[in-house]
Amino acid sequence: MKQLGFFDVEEWLARLSGLGDQLEAFSRTVDFEVFRPDLEKALAYSDQGGRPPFDPVLMFKILVIQTLNNLSDERTEYLIN
């Protein structure tokens, strides 16, 4: 197998998919959008200016993956970045 370059994203993603990408499995089995109304209601974002908040469904997905993989907040932030 050849070494991947910086711009071989498609090959890298295909390899991850072949190994059983957890995010793809979630996308196939769980419709996270059904949680959006409850998340938005619970968070009650208000428009006070400044930077817009992160998408609540995205944040919920992150928390689920963090919990299932027993990741610390620091490790989760590192992996996201």
C-alpha positions as CSV (number, residue, x, y, z in Angstrom):
1,M,0.0,0.0,0.0
2,K,1.3,3.4,-1.0
3,Q,1.7,6.2,1.5
4,L,-1.2,8.7,1.3
5,G,-0.4,12.3,0.5
6,F,-2.0,15.4,2.0
7,F,-4.7,15.6,-0.7
8,D,-5.7,12.0,-0.9
9,V,-8.8,12.6,1.2
10,E,-11.1,10.3,-0.9
11,E,-8.7,7.4,-0.4
12,W,-8.4,8.0,3.3
13,L,-12.2,8.2,3.7
14,A,-12.7,5.1,1.7
15,R,-10.2,3.3,3.9
16,L,-12.0,4.5,7.1
17,S,-15.3,3.3,5.6
18,G,-13.8,-0.1,4.9
19,L,-12.7,-0.4,8.5
20,G,-16.2,0.3,9.8
21,D,-16.5,4.0,10.3
22,Q,-18.6,4.6,13.5
23,L,-20.0,7.9,12.0
24,E,-21.3,6.1,8.9
25,A,-23.0,3.5,11.1
26,F,-24.7,6.2,13.1
27,S,-25.9,7.9,9.9
28,R,-27.5,4.7,8.7
29,T,-29.2,3.7,11.9
30,V,-30.1,6.8,13.9
31,D,-32.0,9.8,12.6
32,F,-30.6,12.5,14.9
33,E,-32.8,15.2,13.4
34,V,-35.8,13.9,15.5
35,F,-34.0,15.2,18.5
36,R,-33.6,18.8,17.1
37,P,-36.9,20.2,18.4
38,D,-36.2,19.0,22.0
39,L,-32.6,20.1,21.9
40,E,-33.5,23.6,20.6
41,K,-36.2,23.9,23.2
42,A,-33.9,22.8,26.1
43,L,-31.1,25.0,25.0
44,A,-33.3,28.1,24.3
45,Y,-30.8,30.0,22.3
46,S,-31.4,33.7,22.2
47,D,-30.0,36.2,19.7
48,Q,-27.7,38.3,21.8
49,G,-25.2,39.0,19.1
50,G,-21.7,37.6,18.9
51,R,-20.7,34.3,17.4
52,P,-23.6,32.0,16.4
53,P,-23.9,28.8,18.6
54,F,-22.9,25.4,17.3
55,D,-25.6,23.2,15.8
56,P,-27.3,21.4,18.7
57,V,-27.6,18.2,16.7
58,L,-23.9,18.2,16.0
59,M,-23.1,18.8,19.7
60,F,-25.5,15.9,20.6
61,K,-23.7,13.6,18.2
62,I,-20.4,14.6,19.7
63,L,-21.6,13.8,23.2
64,V,-23.0,10.4,22.1
65,I,-19.7,9.4,20.5
66,Q,-17.7,10.8,23.4
67,T,-19.7,8.7,25.8
68,L,-19.6,5.5,23.8
69,N,-15.8,5.7,23.4
70,N,-15.1,6.9,26.9
71,L,-13.3,10.0,25.8
72,S,-12.3,12.9,28.0
73,D,-13.3,16.4,27.0
74,E,-9.7,17.2,26.1
75,R,-9.3,14.1,23.9
76,T,-12.6,14.8,22.2
77,E,-11.6,18.4,21.4
78,Y,-8.2,17.2,20.1
79,L,-9.8,14.6,17.8
80,I,-12.3,17.2,16.5
81,N,-9.6,19.7,15.7
